[in-house]
Amino acid sequence: MLAIERRNAILAKLATDGKVIVSDLSEEFQVTEETIRRDLEKLDKEGLAKKTYGGAVVLDNHGTDLPYNVRKRVNANFKEVIAQKIAEMIHDGDTIMLDASTTAISVTKYIKSRENITIVTNSVEILLDLADKPEWNILSTGGMLKKGSLALVGPSAEKMISGFHVDIAVCSSKGIDMSMGISDSNEKDAQIKEAIFSAADKRILAIDSSKFDKCSFVKVGDVRDIDILVTNERPSDAWLSYCKEHHVELIY
């Protein structure tokens, strides 16, 4: 395993567990504890983790995105559950907008048997993944490639999105909170998600259970701005009541 692959694996564990221990990582990756300490020091310097005595803890920096290939690993089983539920809502002939979230990418795997689908997306990975579906209409938003990701963002992407109207929009976010609403880690992503939701009849927020009662850096919109919230397990009674009060269908 290359050093960068090991550090990405460490980041994924941090995002899932909240902390890591040097001795445990040394045993898991079959490298010396000194090697692991150097890995943690590098992650600390890059602002991706906080090194502590004997290990590291997740850095609660709401304005920082994890690298794309790390995000794909975090709660991957939750995302698959969510993606399958969303796929059940998509039918032949639908027009869909998908953001560049790893959950949206998973959705495409479960709808490849559908016919006459139109997809608009700012995800480079989705564009590549659907290259084997020439009978579908696949539209790229264009825009600027966001550093460290496979997402297209910026004013030109937003302008393209605003020129369409679709049946269904699917977006994810970094957090959902009863006070702040739906939020994401940076302004460019938040603006794209807001534009996607504005262009759809049915607005679906895909969010795993770890994102409830979390606030990220930039507000995307209010909970009442979406129609359906899809997650991987039953939320708290407070969230069940809150969604009912705001006429949001909750699927888990």
Residue pairs with C-beta under 8 A, 6 or more apart in sequence:
1 9
1 29
3 39
6 29
6 31
6 39
7 39
7 42
7 43
8 67
8 69
8 70
8 73
9 29
9 73
10 20
10 25
10 36
10 39
10 40
10 43
10 49
10 56
11 43
11 48
11 49
11 66
11 67
11 70
12 70
12 73
12 74
13 20
13 25
14 20
14 49
14 56
14 57
14 58
15 58
15 66
15 70
15 74
15 75
16 74
16 75
18 57
18 58
19 52
19 55
19 56
19 57
19 58
20 40
20 55
20 56
21 54
21 55
22 33
22 36
22 37
22 40
22 54
22 55
23 33
23 54
25 36
25 39
25 55
26 32
26 33
26 35
26 36
29 36
40 49
40 51
40 55
40 56
41 51
43 49
43 51
43 56
44 50
44 51
44 56
47 59
47 61
47 64
48 59
48 64
48 66
49 56
49 57
49 58
49 59
50 56
50 57
50 58
50 59
62 174
62 175
62 183
62 185
62 215
62 216
62 217
63 185
63 186
63 216
63 217
64 185
65 71
65 148
65 149
65 185
65 186
65 189
66 74
67 148
68 148
68 149
68 150
71 102
72 102
75 208
75 210
75 232
76 102
78 208
78 209
78 210
78 232
79 102
79 103
79 106
79 206
79 208
79 232
80 106
81 232
82 103
82 106
82 206
82 207
82 208
82 230
82 231
82 232
83 103
83 106
83 107
83 109
83 110
83 206
84 110
85 230
85 251
86 103
86 107
86 110
86 170
86 204
86 206
86 230
87 107
87 110
87 111
89 168
89 202
89 204
89 228
90 96
90 107
90 111
90 114
90 117
90 168
91 114
92 114
92 115
92 116
92 117
93 115
93 116
93 117
94 114
94 117
94 118
94 167
94 168
95 117
95 118
95 119
95 120
95 164
95 165
95 166
95 167
95 168
96 117
96 118
96 119
96 120
96 166
96 167
96 168
96 169
96 170
97 119
97 120
97 121
97 161
97 164
97 166
97 168
97 169
97 170
97 196
97 199
97 200
98 104
98 105
98 107
98 108
98 119
98 120
98 121
98 123
98 126
98 169
98 170
98 171
98 196
99 121
99 122
99 123
99 151
99 170
99 171
99 172
99 189
99 192
99 193
99 196
100 121
100 122
100 123
100 124
100 125
100 126
100 149
100 150
100 151
100 152
100 189
100 192
101 123
101 171
101 172
101 206
102 172
103 170
103 172
103 206
103 208
104 121
104 123
104 126
104 170
104 171
104 172
104 206
105 123
105 125
105 126
105 129
107 170
107 206
108 119
108 126
108 129
108 130
109 129
111 117
112 133
115 135
116 135
116 136
117 133
117 136
117 137
118 136
118 137
118 138
118 139
118 166
119 126
119 130
119 136
119 137
119 138
119 139
120 139
120 141
120 160
120 161
120 164
120 166
121 127
121 138
121 139
121 140
121 141
122 140
122 141
122 143
122 151
122 152
122 153
122 157
122 161
122 192
123 150
123 151
123 152
124 145
124 150
124 151
124 152
125 150
127 138
127 140
130 136
130 138
139 164
140 152
141 152
141 156
141 157
141 160
141 161
141 192
142 152
142 156
142 157
142 160
143 152
143 153
143 154
143 155
143 156
143 157
143 158
143 160
144 152
144 153
144 154
144 156
144 157
145 151
145 152
146 152
146 153
146 188
146 189
151 189
151 192
153 188
153 189
153 191
153 192
154 188
157 192
157 195
158 191
158 192
158 195
161 192
161 195
161 196
161 199
162 195
162 198
162 199
164 199
165 199
165 200
165 201
166 199
166 200
166 201
167 200
167 201
167 202
168 200
168 201
168 202
168 204
169 196
169 197
169 199
169 200
169 202
169 203
169 204
170 204
170 206
171 193
171 196
171 197
171 203
171 204
171 205
171 206
171 220
172 205
172 206
172 207
173 182
173 183
173 184
173 193
173 205
173 207
173 211
173 216
173 220
174 183
174 184
174 185
174 211
174 214
174 216
174 217
175 182
175 183
175 184
175 211
175 214
175 215
175 216
176 182
176 183
176 205
176 207
176 211
176 212
176 213
176 214
176 223
176 229
177 183
177 213
177 214
177 215
178 213
178 223
178 238
178 239
178 242
179 215
180 215
180 219
181 219
181 220
181 221
181 222
181 223
181 225
182 193
182 205
182 219
182 220
182 221
182 222
182 223
182 225
182 226
183 190
183 214
183 215
183 216
183 217
183 218
183 219
183 220
184 190
184 193
184 216
184 217
184 218
184 220
185 216
185 217
185 218
186 217
186 218
187 218
189 218
190 218
190 219
190 220
193 220
193 221
194 220
194 221
197 203
197 220
197 221
197 225
197 226
202 227
202 228
203 225
203 226
203 227
203 228
204 226
204 227
204 228
204 229
204 230
205 226
205 228
205 229
205 230
206 230
206 231
207 229
207 230
207 231
208 231
208 232
209 231
209 232
209 233
209 235
212 231
212 235
212 236
212 239
223 229
223 242
223 243
223 246
223 248
224 246
224 247
224 248
226 248
227 248
227 249
228 248
228 249
228 250
228 251
229 243
229 248
229 249
229 250
229 251
230 251
230 252
231 250
231 251
231 252
232 252
233 252
234 240
234 252
235 243
235 250
235 252
239 250
240 250
243 249
243 250
244 250
